[in-house]
């Protein structure tokens, strides 16, 4: 029988740039713009500096916002960490993975390293993001329940398939790349315990590992064909017994229905599932609810979100680091109500330590709603009980920035400009970078990407 990796590989190897639908091309371009802006925003952060300092192999590839050139793996690692570092990057509406922060770094590095065209970049990005999104639908929540980060585990396969497509590997070589990638999948979620930096590393690690898997396959190295469905395959190794994988979404309608069309672009600089709660908190503020008036806020939530975004409670109501605050619904509700915003400025050491804000976060609690649609959709429902005894409700029925309320091109361009400015670059340079991204899929020489360096 044909293995699933072989079916996926046949599609990836046969895809031509001219066959990529306009909607997918637009999504890929938006991913590229978003990631470039986020990398510039994070270029001088302590965690990016640490990754750059640990990447001491020179080469032809660009680490966005950094001086000099790096080898393919190092550039992919740096850009992936920078793109995902503030958790402001795109996410898939259907299962919580971040395709852009893996796909864009892997494909930029591979195309620069191997002098591939803009058409190859487009093809690779489409294959990488589509692969990640489809894999995320096979066993939603299973990786999280097993203690792993889905972007880290599944992203490596997207990077492997995408780089294989860009480098024009054969279907057999691409299947081997996927098989090899299975032994490179990794990424635990223990960062949640105290806001450590490791989650930031995961997309970059997946990007560089997938690129390396593709190169190994190109050189003749082999991997297991049954890497997905096998007894010891990825969904067995990174799953839980109570969730049975459904492999239909991996290949059903492949090449006809594009799942990456449901990629959502975030309006807030925090975890995906926190975002609707911020919108609902802003609605409460718009109804005249002030922080000082609140006695308690109760949130209806999906059970699968509790262990990551609500517990341990002591950490969630008083995050020990700004990064930890990005994965705390109590903090995000509090800052949404108090600031009516949740951008990069709301996740600084000073803001996260504000005693009034933490006192408000301590008043935010959860109730598990068995009817909650998570992970198929991300919603929020808040009930605020005021000190006066009055209750006010607010709801957000979908993820803003997703398929039901996508960010406009103008809104995404404004986010890009703000991120570039946050990274210390002037508006003129932001405009030049936006123009470079706009023409990236038509470029003949990837050397133009050097304009993204610091």
SELO-349299 format. One record per residue: x, y, z of N, C-alpha, C in turn; residue in one letter. Coordinates in steps of 0.1 Angstrom, whole numbers, plus 5000, padded with zeros to 4 digits. Layout:
! SELO-349299
XYZXYZXYZA;...
This chain:
! SELO-349299
500849885000500050005000500950135000X;500450234994501150364994501050425008X;502150465014502150525027501650675026X;501250725037500750865037501850965033X;503050935037504151025034504351025019X;504150915012504350904998503250984990X;501950974996500951054990501251204991X;501651245003501951385005503151434996X;504151344995505351374987505051384973X;504151304968503751314953503151444950X;502251494959501651624957502651734958X;503551734968504551834970505451844958X;505951724953506951724942506251774929X;505051754928504351784915503751924914X;503751994926503152124926503952234918X;503352304909504052414902503552544907X;504452644907504052774912502852834905X;502652814892501552864885500252794889X;500352684896499052614900498652654914X;499452734921499052784934497952884933X;496852864939495652954938495953094943X;495253194938495553334942495353354956X;494353284962494053304977495253254985X;495853144980496953084988498253174986X;498353224974499453314971499353434980X;498153484982497953604990498353565005X;497853455010498153415023499653395025X;500353335016501753325017502553455017X;502053555009502653685009502353755023X;501253735028500853795041501753735052X;501953605051502853535061504253595060X;504753615048506053665046506153805052X;505253885049505254025055505154025070X;504353945075504153935090505453895097X;506053785091507253725097508453825096X;508553895085509653995084509554105094X;508354155096508054255106508354215120X;507954085123508154035137509654015139X;510353965129511853945131512554075134X;512154185127512754315129512354355144X;511154345148510654385161511554315172X;511854185170512554115180514054105179X;514554185169516054165165516954195176X;516654285186517554325196517154265210X;516254175210515754115223516854025228X;516853995241517853915247517853765242X;516653715239516553575235517053565220X;516853665212517353655198518853675198X;519353765206520753785207521453655212X;520853585221521453455225521453355214X;520453345206520453255195521553295184X;521653425182522653475172524053435177X;524253465190525553435196525953285195X;524953205196525153055195525353005181X;525053095171525053055157526353115151X;527453035151528653095147529253045134X;528352985126528752945113528253045102X;529253095095528953195085528453125072X;527753205064527253155051526453255044X;525753215033525053315024523653355029X;523253305040521753325043521553445053X;520453505052520053625060519353585073X;519853645084519053645096518453785097X;517153795096516453925094516854025106X;517354135102517654235112519054215118X;519754115114521154085119522154115109X;523354155113524454175104525154045099X;525654055087526353935082525553825077X;526153715072525453605067525653475075X;524753385075524753265082524553145073X;524953025078524552905071523052885071X;522552795063521152775061520452735075X;521052645082520352605095520352715105X;521452785106521452895116520553005113X;520453045100519453155096518053105099X;517752985095516352935098516052935113X;517052895121516852895135516653035141X;517453125137517353265142516053325138X;515753315125514453375121513253315127X;513253185129512153115135511953155149X;513053165157512953215171512453355171X;512953445162512553585162511053595158X;510653525148509253535143508253495154X;508553395162507653345171507853395185X;508953475187509353515201508353585209X;507553675203506553755210505153695209X;505053575203503853505201502753595194X;503253675184502453765176502353715162X;502753595159502853545145501553475142X;501353435129500153375124499853235131X;498653195131498253075137497153005128X;496952875129495952805121494652795129X;493652845122492352835129491752695126X;491852605135491452465134492152375143X;493352415146494252355156495352455159X;495852455171496852565174498252535170X;498552565158499952555152500252695145X;501552715144501952845138502752815125X;502152805114502852765102503852865097X;503452995097504353095091505753105098X;505753095111507053105118508052985115X;507452875110508352765105508552775090X;507552795082507652795068508552905062X;508253025067509053135061510553125064X;510953105077512353095079513052975072X;512352865071512952745064513152775049X;512152835043512152865028513052975025X;513053085033514053195030515453145030X;515753065040517153015042517552915030X;516552825027516852725017517052795003X;516152895000516252964987517553044986X;517953104997519253184996520353094995X;520352985002521552895003521752824989X;520652804982520652724970520252804957X;520252934959519953024947518652984940X;517552974947516352934941515553064938X;514553064929513853174925512653204934X;512053324931510853354939509653254937X;509653194925508653094922508852974931X;510152934933510452824942510052864957X;510352984960509953034974508453014976X;507653064966506153054967505752904968X;506252824960505952684960506252614973X;507452644978507852594991507052635002X;506652765003505852825013504452755013X;503852745001502552685000502552535005X;503552465001503652325006503852315021X;504752395026505152385040503952425049X;503252535046502152575054500952485053X;500652435041499552345039499852215047X;501052165046501452045053501252055068X;501652165074501552185088500052195092X;499252265085497852285088497152145087X;497452075077496751945075497151845086X;498451845090498851755100498251795114X;497951915116497351965128495951915130X;495251875119493851835119493751685122X;494851615121494851465123494451425137X;494951485147494651455161494751585169X;493751675167493851805174493851785189X;494751855196494951865210495851745215X;496151645207496851525212498251565216X;498951645208500351675212500351755225X;499451855226499451935239499151845251X;498251755249497851665260499051575264X;499851535255501051455257502251535262X;502051665263503151755268504051805258X;503651805245504451855234503851975228X;504652055221504152175214503952135199X;502652145194502352095181503152165170X;503452295171504252365161505652305160X;506252265171507552205171507552065165X;506551985169506451845164506051835150X;504951915146504451905132505151995122X;505752105128506352205119507552145111X;508252055117509451995110509051925097X;507851865097507351805085507051905074X;506452015078506152115068507352175062X;508352205071509652255066510352155057X;510352025060510951925052510251925038X;508951915038508251905025508352035017X;508352155024508452275017509852295011X;510852265018512252285013512452185002X;511952055003512051964993511352014980X;510252074981509552134969510352244963X;510952334971511652444966512952394959X;513552284964514752234958514552134947X;513252114944512852024934513251874936X;513151834948513451694951512351604944X;512651484941511651384935510651344946X;509651284942508651234952509251134961X;510051044956510750954965511651014975X;512351114971513251194980512451264990X;511351324986510551404995509951315006X;509451195002508951095012510051065022X;511251045017512351015026512651135035X;512551255030512651375039511651375050X;510451345047509351335057509751235067X;510151115063510551005072511651045081X;512651115075513851165083513351265093X;512451355089511951465098511351405111X;510751285110510151225121511051205133X;512351185130513351165141513951295145X;513451405140513951535144512851615151X;511651565152510451625158510751635173X;510451745179510651765194510051885199X;510051915212509552035217508552015228X;508952015241508052005252507552135257X;506452135264505752255268505952295283X;507052245288507352275302507652425304X;507952495293508152635295507052705302X;505852645301504652705308504852715323X;505652635329505752635343506352775349X;507152845341507752965346508053065335X;507553045323507753145312509153135307X;509753025306511153005301511053035286X;512253035279512353085265512152975255X;512052845259512252735249511152735239X;509952775242508852775232509252865220X;509952975223510453065213511352995203X;512052895207513052825199512352725190X;511252675193510652565186510452585171X;509852695166509652705152510952715144X;511952775150513252785144513952645143X;513852575154514352435154513652345144X;512352365143511652285133512052325119X;512252455117512652505103513952455099X;514952465108516352415104516352265103X;515652195112515652055111514951995099X;513852065095513152025082514052045070X;514752165070515652195059516752085058X;517252055070518351955070517851815066X;516651785069516051655065515851645050X;515451755044515351765029516751745023X;517751815028519051795022519651655024X;519351595035519751455037519151365027X;517851385025517151305015517651325001X;517951444998518551484985519851414983X;520651394994521851324993521851174993X;520551124995520350974994520050905007X;519950985018519550925031518150885030X;517750775037516350725037515750745051X;514450745050513550755063512350665061X;511650635072510550545071509350605064X;508850525055507650575047506450585056X;506350505067505150505075505350605087X;506050715085506350805096505150855103X;504050865096502750925101501950815107X;501550705100500650615104501150485111X;502450475111503150355116502950335131X;503150215136502950175150503850265159X;505050305154505850395161506050525155X;504950565147504950695140504750805149X;504750925142504751055150503451065158X;502351015153501051035161500950935172X;501750835172501850745183502850795194X;503950845189504950895198504551025205X;503851105198503451235203501951255205X;501351145210499851145212499451085225X;498151075227497651005239496650905234X;496450795242495550685237494150725235X;493650825242492250855241491950935228X;492850985221492651055209493150975197X;492250915189492650835178492850915166X;494050905159494250995148493350965136X;492851065130492051055118492951115106X;493451025098494351065088493651115075X;492351115075491651175063492051315060X;492051405070492351545067493751565061X;494651465063496051485058496051485042X;495251405036495351395021494051415014X;492851425021491651445015491551585008X;491251584995491251704988492551774986X;493651704988494951764987495151824973X;495551954972495652024960494452094955X;493352064961492052124957491552214968X;491452164980491052244992492352274999X;492552405001493752455008493352495022X;493852415032493652445046494352575051X;495452605044496252725049495452855046X;494352845039493552965037492853005050X;492852915060492352945074493452995083X;494653035078495653085087495153225092X;495253245105494853375111496053465114X;495853595113496953685116496553755129X;497353755139496953805152496953955154X;495954005160495954145164496654175177X;496854065185497454085199498654005200X;499654045208500953985210500953885221X;500053775220499953675230499453545224X;499253445233498753315228497453325221X;497253235211496153245202494853235210X;494653145219493453125226493053235236X;494153315239493853435248493153545240X;493353545227492953665219491453695220X;490453595219489053625220488753685234X;489453635244489153685257489553835259X;490553875252490954015252489854095245X;489454055234488354125227487154135236X;486754025243485554035251485854135263X;487054135268487354225279487254375274X;487754395262487654535256486154575255X;485354475251483854505250483354545264X;483754475275483354515288483754655291X;485054685288485554825290484654925283X;484254895270483454975262482054995268X;481654905277480354915283480354985296X;481555045299481755125311482255055323X;482654925322483254855333484654905335X;484954945347486254985351486854885360X;488254875360488854775368488554785383X;488454905388488154915402486754865406X;485854855396484454815398484254665399X;485254595395485154445393485254375406X;484254285409484454195420484954065416X;484454015404484953885399484553885384X;485353815376485153785362485253635360X;484253575354484253425352484153405337X;485053315332485153285318484753145315X;483953125305483652985300484752945291X;485252825293486452785285486352635281X;487152605271487252465267488252395276X;487852265279488752195289490152185284X;490352165271491752145266492652265268X;492152385272492952505273493452525288X;492852455297493052485311494452465315X;495152355311496452315316497552415311X;497252485300498252575295497952715298X;496752755299496352905300495752945313X;495452845322494852875335495552825347X;496352715345497052655356498552645353X;499352645363499052665378498552805380X;497552815389496852945391497853055396X;498753015405499653115411500453185400X;500953105390501753165379500853245370X;499653205368498753275358498253405363X;498053425376497553545381498653645385X;499853595385501053685388502153625380X;502153645367503153585358504653625362X;505453535362506853555367507753625356X;507253625344508053685333506953745323X;507353845315506453895305506053785295X;506953685292506553585283505553495289X;505653465302504553385309503253455308X;503253585309501953665308501253645295X;501953615284501353595271500553465271X;500653375280499953245281499053245294X;498653355298497753365310496553435306X;495353365306494153435303493753535313X;493953505327493653605337494453735334X;495753735331496453855328495953925315X;495653845305495253905292493853965294X;492953905301491653975304491854105312X;492754095321493054215329493554335321X;494554305313495154405305494254455294X;493354365289492454405279491354505285X;490954475297489954565304490654695308X;491854685313492554805318493054895307X;493654835297494354915286493654915273X;492654835271491954815258492954785247X;493954715250495054685241495854565246X;496554495237497454385241498554375231X;499254485229500354485219501654455226X;502754485220504054455226504254535239X;503654655240503854745252503154685264X;502154595262501454535273502154415279X;503254375273503954255278505454295281X;505654405288506954445292507054415307X;508354415312508454385327507754475336X;507754605333507054705341505554685341X;504954655329503454635329503054515336X;503854405334503454275339503554275355X;504354365360504554375375503554475381X;502754545374501854645379500954585390X;500954635402500154565412498654575410X;498154685405496754705402496254605391X;497154585381496754495370496754345376X;497754315384497754175390496554155400X;496154255407495054245415493754215407X;493654275395492554255387492654105381X;493854065377493953935372493553825382X;493753855395493453755405491953745406X;491153835401489653825401489153745389X;489953695380489553625368489553475370X;488453405368488353265371487753195358X;487853065358487252995347486252885351X;485352855342484352745343484452665330X;484652535331484752455319483352435313X;483352465300482052455293482152335284X;481452225286481552105278481052125264X;480352235261479852275248480852355240X;481952395246482952485240483452415228X;483652495217484052435204485552415202X;486352455212487752435211488152295208X;489052265199489952355191489352385177X;488152345174487652375160487452525159X;487152595169487152745169487452795182X;487852925182488352995195487353105198X;486653095210485653185214485953235228X;485153325232485253375246483853425251X;483553395264482353445270482753485284X;482553605288482953655301481653705309X;481653675322480553735330481253815341X;481053945342481654025352480654055363X;480954025375480154065386480854185393X;480154295393480654425398480554425414X;481254515420481154525434479754565439X;479054625430477654665433476754545432X;477154435427476354315425475754295411X;475854405403475454395390476354305381X;475754225372476454145363476354195349X;477454185342477554225328478254115320X;477754075308478353975300478954035287X;479953965282480554005270480953875263X;480853875250481253755242482053785230X;482953705225483553715213483353575206X;482553575195482153445189483253375180X;484353445177485353385168486653455170X;487653405164489053455165489153575156X;489353695161489553815152490853795145X;490853825132492053795124491953665117X;490953585120490753455114489753455103X;489253345099488353335087487053415088X;486553425101485253505102485453655103X;486653695106486953835107488353865104X;488853835092490253855088490753995089X;492054005093492654145093492654185078X;492354315076492454365063493954385059X;494154405046495554435042496054555048X;495254655050495654775057496054755071X;495254675078495554645092496854565093X;497054475084498254395085499554475082X;499354575072500454665069500754755080X;499754795088499954885099500654805110X;500254675112500954595122502454575118X;502754555105504054545100504854675103X;504254785100504954915102505254935117X;504354905125504554915140505654825145X;505654705140506654615144508054655139X;508154705127509454755122509954875130X;508954965134509355075142509755035156X;509054935161509454885175510854825174X;511254775163512654725162513654825159X;513254955158514155065157514455105143X;513755055133514055095119513055205115X;513555305106512655415102511555375092X;510555455091509455435082509855405068X;510955475063511355465049511855315047X;512555265057513055125055511955025056X;510955055064509754975065509054965051X;508955075044508355085031509155005021X;510555015022511354935013511254785015X;511154745028510954605031509654555026X;508654635027507254595023507254575008X;508054665001508154654986508854524982X;509954494990510654374987509754244989X;509054244999508154135002507054124991X;506554234986505554234976506054174963X;507354184960507854134948508654004950X;508553944962509453834965509153714956X;507953684952507653564944507953584930X;508353704926508753724912510253744910X;510953734921512453764921513153654913X;514253684906515053584900516253554908X;516753644916517953634924517653654939X;517853544947517553554961518553644968X;519653684962520553784968519853914973X;518753944967517954064971517554054985X;517453934991517053915004518053975014X;519253995010520254055019519854195024X;518854255017518354385021517654375035X;517354255039516654235052517654225064X;518954235061519954225071520054365079X;520654355091520754475100521954555096X;
